[in-house]
Amino acid sequence: MKQFIAFILLICLFLTGCVAGEANRYYLKEKLPAKKINEVEVLKEKPARPYIVIADFQASQASFKHLQKRASEIGADAVIVTCTGGSYSTSEIWAEKDRYSNTCTGFIGTAIKYKTE
C-alpha cells in the first residue's frame, strides 16, 4: 500500500510541470488583451525605446519560453529576462569562469509595454 501511495505522489509530481516555484506581480490597474506568444520579444537587457513595466515574474527551473508565455498572457510587448542562480563546479575555484558559468536555475522576467507617445 505504501508503494502505491508513493507511486501516486510521484505521478502527481510529474503532472504538475517543470516550473518548481513561481511568483508574479502585476502593476497595472486595467487588464490588457493577451497577445500571441510570438508577438512578445525576449530581451536580455532593457531596450532603448521608452517603455513602462507592467509586471514582474520570477520562476525557478523555467525557460525563456515560459516567461514569454506569461508576458503574452498579460499583453506585454516584450519581457526582459535576467538569470538568477546557476550550477557550479566544486572542483573549480572561480565560479564565474568555470564550465557552468552559462547556466541558470531561475529567471526574473520584467514584462514591458512600449510607450506610444
Phi, psi and omega in degrees: 000318179298323179294322179296316179296318178298319178297316179297317178297321178295318177298316179299321178299315180291329181283345182279353178101181187256358178275116186285315180216143183213141176221138181229143176224122182255133188255343183276153176281323181264156178266132178268152177291145180294158177239165172288145184301325181285355176271353182259121178286146172251118184244149177259354175210165184293145182281163178285332180292147175294143181207168172238148177274127180252341179193160172233140177236146173225130182216136175264143178052043179248193180222168175303320182299322179297314179291324177297320178296314178300317180295322180294326181295335181253009174082024180286152174276329182204165174227127178268119187254131178237133179282137173232138179069182179165171178276162177210161179258128179283347181267354180246137188287312187262105186300323183288349181245009182273179185292346181256012187296342179262013181265153177226140175252354178202164181221150167245129178242130176252111180278131183232158174235127179290141176285144182250019183289000000 
